[in-house]
Amino acid sequence: MNKVRSILAIIGLSFFTAFWGSVGVIASLFARGHIIKLSVRPWGKTVLWACGVRLNVNGTENFPDAPFIVMFNHQSSFDIPVFSAVLPFEWKAVMKREVASIPFVGWVSALSGHYFVARDGSVGDTNKVREIIRKIKKGPSVVLAPEGTRSEDGELLPFKQGGFLMASLSRVPVVPMIIWGGKDITKKGSYELNTDREIVVRILPPVNPSSFPKGKEGIEKLESLIRERMLCEVEKVRSKR
């Protein structure tokens, strides 16, 4: 029975990805600034529904009114439909360059103007970071995983400094967000789905980089504080499951 449910969930996931991806491609021709609302958010909600995923969300009141950077822990590929469904505003994601070649998801991401990086320290990545810093103050807000890749065991990996550099130089707030439970639905490298699961989302109060000194010292202090708060919230969530 579990295998049948998994197959049905994969069929539903594929259908809704193709359907809302097609809507996103069409929307990019007429309403590019509204693709999140017209395509991405409905995709996230219907994919989660098809896979029997329930969301337990708390802390949406912590999102500031002005542009900011959301930093989330990355456990699973399901993190993407989760934050797509949860975030109630227009946003741009920072994602690895390989995503651009994925049918529908990559196409819509590219047409929506999301930011693609290789995370290898190349000149192109440096230029992309500068571009984000220039644009973010005017919006939309940016979403990224400071770990840079998915964690196989769910534990927080070491953070990369790119996101903290963006925050420090742009002086926009950082909102830490914990997504917990995706690794119980599908593991990295696996195509089998465990349906009828709950994913917990906790949005923490924003941290203002302006309270830290500029330069390397400020970036390191900001990173340390964000990591500390995320680890603390992970422990709270884990203790209740």
RAFEN-V600845 format. One record per residue. N is the residue number from 1. RES is the residue in one letter. SS is DSSP state (helix for helix, strand for strand, loop for the rest). OMEGA is omega in degrees with one decimal (none if undefined). Layout:
n=[N | N]
res=[RES | RES]
ss=[SS | SS]
omega=[OMEGA | OMEGA]
//
This chain:
n=[1 | 2 | 3 | 4 | 5 | 6 | 7 | 8 | 9 | 10 | 11 | 12 | 13 | 14 | 15 | 16 | 17 | 18 | 19 | 20 | 21 | 22 | 23 | 24 | 25 | 26 | 27 | 28 | 29 | 30 | 31 | 32 | 33 | 34 | 35 | 36 | 37 | 38 | 39 | 40 | 41 | 42 | 43 | 44 | 45 | 46 | 47 | 48 | 49 | 50 | 51 | 52 | 53 | 54 | 55 | 56 | 57 | 58 | 59 | 60 | 61 | 62 | 63 | 64 | 65 | 66 | 67 | 68 | 69 | 70 | 71 | 72 | 73 | 74 | 75 | 76 | 77 | 78 | 79 | 80 | 81 | 82 | 83 | 84 | 85 | 86 | 87 | 88 | 89 | 90 | 91 | 92 | 93 | 94 | 95 | 96 | 97 | 98 | 99 | 100 | 101 | 102 | 103 | 104 | 105 | 106 | 107 | 108 | 109 | 110 | 111 | 112 | 113 | 114 | 115 | 116 | 117 | 118 | 119 | 120 | 121 | 122 | 123 | 124 | 125 | 126 | 127 | 128 | 129 | 130 | 131 | 132 | 133 | 134 | 135 | 136 | 137 | 138 | 139 | 140 | 141 | 142 | 143 | 144 | 145 | 146 | 147 | 148 | 149 | 150 | 151 | 152 | 153 | 154 | 155 | 156 | 157 | 158 | 159 | 160 | 161 | 162 | 163 | 164 | 165 | 166 | 167 | 168 | 169 | 170 | 171 | 172 | 173 | 174 | 175 | 176 | 177 | 178 | 179 | 180 | 181 | 182 | 183 | 184 | 185 | 186 | 187 | 188 | 189 | 190 | 191 | 192 | 193 | 194 | 195 | 196 | 197 | 198 | 199 | 200 | 201 | 202 | 203 | 204 | 205 | 206 | 207 | 208 | 209 | 210 | 211 | 212 | 213 | 214 | 215 | 216 | 217 | 218 | 219 | 220 | 221 | 222 | 223 | 224 | 225 | 226 | 227 | 228 | 229 | 230 | 231 | 232 | 233 | 234 | 235 | 236 | 237 | 238 | 239 | 240 | 241]
res=[M | N | K | V | R | S | I | L | A | I | I | G | L | S | F | F | T | A | F | W | G | S | V | G | V | I | A | S | L | F | A | R | G | H | I | I | K | L | S | V | R | P | W | G | K | T | V | L | W | A | C | G | V | R | L | N | V | N | G | T | E | N | F | P | D | A | P | F | I | V | M | F | N | H | Q | S | S | F | D | I | P | V | F | S | A | V | L | P | F | E | W | K | A | V | M | K | R | E | V | A | S | I | P | F | V | G | W | V | S | A | L | S | G | H | Y | F | V | A | R | D | G | S | V | G | D | T | N | K | V | R | E | I | I | R | K | I | K | K | G | P | S | V | V | L | A | P | E | G | T | R | S | E | D | G | E | L | L | P | F | K | Q | G | G | F | L | M | A | S | L | S | R | V | P | V | V | P | M | I | I | W | G | G | K | D | I | T | K | K | G | S | Y | E | L | N | T | D | R | E | I | V | V | R | I | L | P | P | V | N | P | S | S | F | P | K | G | K | E | G | I | E | K | L | E | S | L | I | R | E | R | M | L | C | E | V | E | K | V | R | S | K | R]
ss=[loop | helix | helix | helix | helix | helix | helix | helix | helix | helix | helix | helix | helix | helix | helix | helix | helix | helix | helix | helix | helix | helix | helix | helix | helix | helix | helix | helix | helix | helix | loop | helix | helix | helix | helix | helix | helix | helix | helix | helix | helix | helix | helix | helix | helix | helix | helix | helix | helix | helix | loop | loop | strand | strand | strand | strand | strand | strand | loop | helix | helix | helix | loop | loop | loop | loop | loop | strand | strand | strand | strand | strand | loop | loop | loop | loop | loop | helix | helix | helix | helix | helix | helix | helix | helix | helix | loop | loop | loop | loop | strand | strand | strand | strand | strand | strand | helix | helix | helix | helix | helix | loop | loop | loop | helix | helix | helix | helix | helix | helix | helix | loop | loop | loop | strand | strand | strand | loop | loop | loop | loop | loop | helix | helix | helix | helix | helix | helix | helix | helix | helix | helix | helix | helix | helix | helix | loop | loop | loop | loop | strand | strand | strand | strand | loop | loop | loop | loop | loop | loop | loop | loop | loop | loop | loop | loop | loop | loop | loop | loop | loop | helix | helix | helix | helix | helix | helix | helix | helix | helix | loop | loop | strand | strand | strand | strand | strand | strand | strand | strand | loop | helix | helix | helix | loop | loop | loop | loop | loop | loop | loop | loop | loop | loop | loop | loop | strand | strand | strand | strand | strand | strand | strand | loop | loop | loop | strand | loop | helix | helix | helix | loop | loop | loop | loop | helix | helix | helix | helix | helix | helix | helix | helix | helix | helix | helix | helix | helix | helix | helix | helix | helix | helix | helix | helix | helix | helix | helix | helix | loop | loop]
omega=[179.3 | -179.8 | 178.2 | 178.1 | 179.1 | -179.6 | 179.1 | 178.4 | 179.5 | 177.4 | 179.0 | 178.4 | -178.8 | -179.3 | -177.5 | 176.3 | 178.7 | -177.3 | -176.6 | 173.8 | 177.5 | 176.3 | -179.9 | 178.8 | 178.8 | -179.8 | -179.3 | 179.9 | -172.6 | -175.7 | -174.7 | -178.3 | -177.7 | -177.1 | 179.0 | -177.5 | -173.9 | -172.5 | -170.9 | -179.0 | 175.9 | 176.5 | -179.3 | -177.5 | -177.3 | 175.6 | 178.6 | 177.6 | -178.7 | -178.4 | 177.4 | -177.8 | 176.2 | -179.9 | 175.0 | -169.8 | 177.2 | 173.1 | -178.5 | 178.1 | -179.4 | 177.5 | 178.3 | 177.1 | -179.8 | -179.8 | -177.4 | 178.0 | 173.8 | 176.2 | -177.3 | 173.5 | -171.1 | -179.8 | -166.3 | 174.0 | 177.8 | 176.2 | -175.9 | 175.2 | 179.0 | -177.8 | 174.3 | -179.4 | -171.3 | -172.5 | -172.7 | -177.0 | 175.7 | -177.5 | 172.3 | 179.5 | 170.6 | -174.5 | -179.1 | -172.6 | -177.9 | -178.4 | -176.9 | -177.4 | -179.5 | -179.6 | 177.9 | -179.4 | 179.7 | -179.3 | -179.1 | 178.5 | 180.0 | -179.3 | -179.5 | 179.1 | 175.8 | -174.2 | 179.6 | 179.5 | 178.1 | 179.4 | -179.6 | 179.3 | -178.1 | 178.9 | 179.6 | 179.0 | 177.8 | 177.9 | 179.8 | 177.3 | 178.4 | 179.1 | 179.8 | -180.0 | 179.7 | -170.7 | -166.0 | -178.2 | 178.7 | -179.7 | 0.2 | 178.2 | -175.4 | 177.9 | 179.1 | 175.1 | -176.6 | 176.5 | 178.0 | 179.3 | -179.1 | 176.0 | -177.3 | -178.3 | 178.5 | 178.8 | 180.0 | 175.2 | 173.1 | -179.6 | 169.0 | -170.1 | -175.7 | -178.6 | -179.7 | 173.5 | 178.0 | -178.1 | -177.2 | -177.0 | -179.5 | -179.9 | 174.8 | -176.9 | 173.9 | 177.5 | 176.9 | 179.5 | 178.1 | 173.1 | -173.6 | 176.7 | -178.5 | -178.2 | 176.6 | 179.8 | 177.3 | -179.9 | -179.6 | 179.3 | -178.5 | 177.6 | 178.9 | -177.6 | 170.8 | -173.7 | 178.6 | 179.9 | 177.3 | 173.2 | -179.6 | 177.0 | 178.0 | -179.9 | -173.9 | 179.1 | -178.4 | 175.0 | -177.5 | 179.4 | -179.4 | 178.9 | 178.5 | 176.4 | 176.4 | 177.5 | -173.7 | -178.7 | -179.9 | 179.2 | -179.1 | 178.6 | 177.8 | 179.1 | -178.8 | -178.7 | 179.2 | 179.5 | 179.5 | -178.7 | 179.3 | 178.6 | 179.4 | -179.1 | 176.2 | -180.0 | 178.1 | -178.3 | -177.6 | -177.6 | -178.5 | -176.7 | none]
//
